Amino acid sequence: RGRATARAFELALFAFAEFPDLAEPMVAAVTSTASRRNSGGGRASVFAGADGETPRAAGTDLMQLQELLYVSHVMRAHFAEQRKQQEKAFAEHVAAKAAADRRKAGVGAEAPEAGGAAAAPQLSADEEVQLRADPADTLWRSIEEQDQVGSGLRKQLGLLAGGSCCTAARGGQLLAQFGISSLPPAFLARAFIGAAGVGKNRPEEAEVHRDTYDKLVNAWRLHGGESSAVCREGVAMWVALWTMAQERSLEMELMGRLYALFDASGDGWLQFEEFAELLNTVIPGIPKSEIEEMFLCGAEEVTGDMTKDVFLSLVLKLGITTEIDLLEQLVAQKKQEMFGVEARPSLKNM
């Protein structure tokens, strides 16, 4: 239900993913990492925040290749979903064009052609290109277009080679911006660094050009195909359940922050007007009668106000929930209004 949840899920899958073709050459180098994963001791650093840090052992080259393969598989899944959407859009476009052609010919839109089966309509070259475009090529063109101005300036200053498009760091940012993956930009950037064949200690030397991009896109195919990165079904289900539990924990944390931000009087209690404003913000369109009923369930008998603990217990008891992204935006907007600063919720539990 939110970016933080998706990020934690993808990082958790990486923590438990297995890379069969990469295991044998450097088993000794990753023994400590594997033991931390199996014991649970290494998971805390995976969910530490949005910096993309993962457990590392002495075999940094192996970890770099694992990150490269994992991102390649994530991109492969994204492209496969895009192709499904393209096929659906193509079929709908062909059907609509055929119906339009029949109407022009004076035939009912639902009527078949005289010869029996309906003839496929002729699509223009532009329509074919648009509906049949390779998702990987489309993404590359988007990266080029998005970073055209910045890369041109860096080339003039001698900071970027003539055939390069952008730096690895910028490439990671763009993959996250385009919604290719919920992984942190730093994680995605390291995948570009691995594709460029540059060590982690020299990230500034990693430049993204079409050859580097193609290596990243096709890495899964070149290192064992579909089985080059696997995760046991039971583990994947556990990760999904764990992530959902963490999501609810984060949601409760954000609800608590909103309670404090909507406490306009600053007395640690919510009066009815403050409570109503909070619920209307979190659940737009909620009837006033429901707000009054919930407030009466939790209001203190003497003061007629509501404490934070009672509010959070009501959230749990009544199953009040909403989008995590919305809560994050509300916290940031409210802090901006009150203090003039933009703040993001803590992800220490993720």
C-alpha positions in Angstrom: 0.0 0.0 0.0 3.0 2.3 -0.1 6.5 2.9 -1.4 8.1 2.0 2.0 6.3 -1.4 2.0 7.4 -2.2 -1.6 10.9 -1.1 -0.8 11.1 -3.3 2.3 9.6 -6.3 0.4 12.1 -6.1 -2.5 15.1 -5.7 -0.2 13.9 -8.6 1.9 13.6 -10.8 -1.1 17.1 -9.9 -2.0 18.3 -10.8 1.5 16.9 -14.4 1.1 17.5 -14.8 -2.6 19.8 -17.6 -3.8 22.1 -17.3 -6.8 23.0 -20.9 -7.8 25.5 -20.0 -10.6 27.4 -17.6 -8.4 27.6 -19.8 -5.3 30.6 -22.1 -6.2 33.4 -19.6 -7.1 33.3 -17.6 -3.9 31.6 -19.7 -1.3 34.1 -19.0 1.4 33.8 -15.2 0.8 30.1 -15.2 1.6 30.0 -17.6 4.5 29.7 -14.9 7.1 26.9 -13.2 5.1 25.0 -16.4 4.6 25.2 -17.2 8.3 23.9 -13.8 9.2 21.0 -14.2 6.8 20.1 -17.7 8.2 20.3 -16.6 11.8 18.4 -13.4 11.2 21.3 -11.2 12.4 21.8 -9.7 9.0 18.3 -8.6 8.3 18.4 -5.4 10.4 20.8 -3.7 8.0 18.6 -4.6 5.0 15.6 -2.8 6.5 17.6 0.0 8.1 16.2 2.7 5.7 16.2 4.0 2.2 20.0 4.1 1.6 20.0 0.6 0.0 22.7 -0.8 2.3 22.8 -4.6 2.5 24.8 -7.1 4.4 28.3 -7.4 2.9 31.2 -9.9 3.3 34.7 -9.9 2.1 33.6 -11.0 -1.4 32.4 -7.6 -2.5 32.7 -8.6 -6.2 30.2 -11.4 -5.6 27.8 -9.1 -3.8 28.1 -6.7 -6.6 27.2 -9.4 -9.1 24.3 -10.5 -6.9 22.9 -7.0 -6.9 23.3 -6.8 -10.6 21.5 -10.0 -11.2 18.7 -9.1 -8.8 18.0 -5.8 -10.4 18.2 -7.5 -13.8 15.4 -9.9 -12.7 13.3 -7.0 -11.3 13.6 -5.2 -14.7 12.7 -8.4 -16.5 9.5 -8.7 -14.5 8.7 -5.1 -15.1 9.2 -5.5 -18.9 7.1 -8.7 -18.9 4.2 -6.9 -17.3 4.5 -4.0 -19.8 4.4 -6.5 -22.7 1.2 -7.9 -21.3 -0.3 -4.4 -21.1 0.9 -3.8 -24.7 -0.7 -6.9 -26.0 -4.0 -6.0 -24.3 -3.8 -2.4 -25.7 -2.9 -3.8 -29.1 -5.9 -6.1 -29.2 -8.3 -3.3 -28.0 -6.9 -0.9 -30.6 -7.3 -3.5 -33.4 -10.9 -4.2 -32.3 -11.7 -0.5 -32.1 -10.2 0.2 -35.5 -12.0 -2.8 -37.1 -15.3 -1.5 -35.7 -14.6 2.0 -37.0 -13.8 0.6 -40.5 -17.1 -1.3 -40.5 -19.0 1.8 -39.6 -17.4 3.7 -42.4 -18.4 0.9 -44.8 -22.0 1.1 -43.6 -21.8 -2.3 -41.7 -22.9 -2.7 -38.1 -20.1 -2.5 -35.7 -20.9 -6.0 -34.3 -21.6 -7.6 -37.7 -18.9 -9.9 -39.2 -17.4 -9.4 -42.6 -19.3 -10.9 -45.6 -16.7 -13.6 -46.0 -17.1 -14.9 -42.5 -14.3 -14.0 -40.1 -13.5 -10.3 -39.8 -10.4 -9.1 -41.7 -7.7 -7.6 -39.6 -7.5 -3.8 -40.1 -4.4 -2.2 -41.5 -2.4 -0.3 -38.9 -0.2 2.6 -39.8 3.6 2.4 -39.2 3.4 4.8 -36.3 0.7 2.7 -34.7 2.7 -0.5 -35.1 5.8 1.1 -33.5 3.8 2.6 -30.6 1.9 -0.7 -29.8 4.8 -3.1 -30.5 7.7 -1.0 -29.0 10.2 -3.0 -26.9 9.8 -1.9 -23.3 13.6 -2.0 -22.8 14.2 0.3 -25.7 11.4 2.6 -24.6 13.0 2.9 -21.1 16.4 3.6 -22.6 15.0 6.4 -24.7 13.2 7.8 -21.6 16.5 7.8 -19.7 18.2 9.6 -22.6 15.5 12.2 -22.9 15.3 12.8 -19.1 19.0 13.4 -18.7 19.7 15.1 -22.0 20.3 18.5 -20.6 22.3 17.4 -17.6 24.5 15.0 -19.5 25.2 17.6 -22.2 26.5 20.0 -19.6 28.7 17.3 -18.0 30.1 16.4 -21.4 31.1 20.0 -22.0 32.8 20.1 -18.7 34.7 16.9 -19.5 32.9 15.0 -16.6 31.2 12.5 -18.9 32.5 10.6 -21.9 31.0 11.5 -25.3 29.1 8.3 -25.8 27.7 8.1 -22.2 24.2 9.1 -21.2 24.6 9.7 -17.4 26.3 8.6 -14.3 25.4 5.4 -12.5 24.0 7.4 -9.6 21.7 9.3 -12.0 20.7 6.1 -13.7 19.6 4.6 -10.4 17.6 7.7 -9.6 15.8 7.5 -13.0 15.0 3.8 -12.6 13.3 4.6 -9.3 11.6 7.7 -10.7 10.2 5.7 -13.6 8.7 3.1 -11.3 10.9 0.3 -12.6 11.6 -0.9 -9.0 10.9 0.2 -5.5 14.5 -0.6 -4.5 16.5 2.4 -3.2 18.3 4.5 -6.0 21.6 3.7 -4.4 21.0 -0.1 -4.8 20.0 0.5 -8.5 23.0 2.6 -9.0 25.3 -0.2 -7.8 23.7 -2.5 -10.4 24.8 0.0 -13.1 28.2 0.1 -11.5 28.5 -3.7 -11.7 27.3 -3.6 -15.4 30.0 -1.0 -16.2 32.6 -3.3 -14.7 33.8 -0.7 -12.2 34.7 -1.6 -8.6 32.6 -0.3 -5.8 35.6 1.8 -4.6 35.4 3.8 -7.9 31.7 4.6 -8.4 32.6 8.0 -10.0 34.1 6.1 -12.9 30.8 4.3 -13.7 29.0 5.8 -16.7 25.8 4.6 -18.2 25.7 4.2 -22.0 23.7 1.8 -24.1 26.1 -1.0 -23.8 26.1 -0.8 -20.0 22.3 -0.6 -20.0 22.0 -3.7 -22.2 24.4 -5.6 -19.9 22.2 -4.8 -16.9 18.9 -5.7 -18.8 20.3 -9.0 -20.1 22.4 -10.1 -17.0 19.8 -12.6 -15.9 19.9 -14.3 -19.2 23.7 -14.4 -19.4 24.1 -15.9 -15.9 21.8 -18.8 -15.9 18.5 -17.6 -17.2 15.3 -17.7 -15.1 17.0 -19.8 -12.4 20.0 -17.4 -11.9 18.1 -15.9 -9.0 15.6 -17.9 -7.0 13.7 -17.6 -3.7 12.0 -20.5 -1.9 8.2 -20.2 -2.1 7.8 -20.5 1.7 10.4 -17.8 2.3 8.7 -15.5 -0.2 5.4 -16.0 1.6 7.0 -15.3 5.0 8.6 -12.2 3.6 5.3 -11.0 2.3 3.6 -11.6 5.7 6.5 -10.0 7.6 6.3 -6.9 5.3 2.6 -6.5 5.8 3.1 -6.7 9.6 5.8 -4.0 9.3 3.5 -1.9 7.2 0.9 -1.9 9.9 3.5 -1.0 12.4 4.6 1.9 10.3 1.0 3.0 9.7 0.4 3.1 13.5 3.6 5.2 13.9 2.3 7.6 11.3 -1.1 7.8 12.9 0.6 8.7 16.2 2.6 11.5 14.5 -0.6 12.8 13.0 -2.3 12.8 16.4 0.5 15.1 17.7 0.3 17.3 14.7 -3.5 17.7 14.9 -3.3 18.5 18.6 -3.6 22.3 17.8 -3.8 23.2 21.5 -0.7 21.2 22.3 -2.2 19.9 25.6 -1.7 16.2 24.7 -5.5 15.7 24.2 -7.7 15.8 21.2 -10.8 17.8 21.5 -13.7 16.8 19.2 -13.0 19.4 16.6 -9.4 18.3 16.3 -10.4 14.6 16.2 -13.0 15.3 13.5 -10.4 17.2 11.4 -7.9 14.3 11.7 -10.4 11.7 10.7 -11.7 13.7 7.8 -8.2 14.1 6.6 -7.3 10.4 6.9 -10.7 9.1 5.7 -12.2 11.7 3.4 -16.0 11.6 3.2 -16.5 9.8 6.5 -20.0 10.6 7.9 -20.1 13.0 10.9 -22.3 10.5 12.8 -19.5 7.9 12.6 -16.9 10.4 13.8 -19.2 11.3 16.8 -19.7 7.7 17.6 -16.0 6.9 17.5 -15.2 9.9 19.6 -17.7 8.9 22.3 -16.2 5.4 22.4 -12.8 6.8 23.4 -13.4 10.2 25.0 -12.4 10.5 28.7 -15.5 10.8 30.9 -14.3 13.8 32.9 -12.7 16.0 30.3 -14.5 14.8 27.2 -11.2 14.7 25.3 -9.2 11.8 23.8 -5.7 10.7 24.7 -3.1 9.4 22.2 -3.1 5.9 23.6 -6.9 5.7 23.4 -6.8 7.1 19.8 -4.3 4.4 18.7 -6.3 1.7 20.5 -9.4 2.8 18.5 -7.4 2.7 15.3 -6.5 -0.9 16.1 -9.9 -2.0 17.5 -11.9 -0.5 14.6 -9.5 -1.4 11.9 -9.0 2.2 10.7 -6.6 2.1 7.8 -5.6 4.1 4.8 -2.8 4.3 2.2 0.7 4.6 3.6 1.7 7.1 0.9 -1.2 9.3 1.9 -0.1 9.2 5.6 3.4 10.1 4.7 2.2 13.0 2.6 -0.1 14.3 5.4 2.7 14.2 7.9 5.0 16.1 5.6 2.4 18.6 4.6 1.3 19.2 8.2 4.9 19.8 9.3 5.4 22.1 6.4 2.4 24.1 7.4 3.3 24.2 11.1 7.1 24.5 11.1 8.1 25.3 7.5 10.2 22.2 7.2 9.7 19.1 5.1 10.0 15.9 7.0 9.7 12.2 6.1 8.6 9.4 8.5 11.3 7.3 10.1 11.8 3.9 8.4 14.0 2.4 11.1 11.5 -0.4 11.6 11.5 -1.2 7.9 
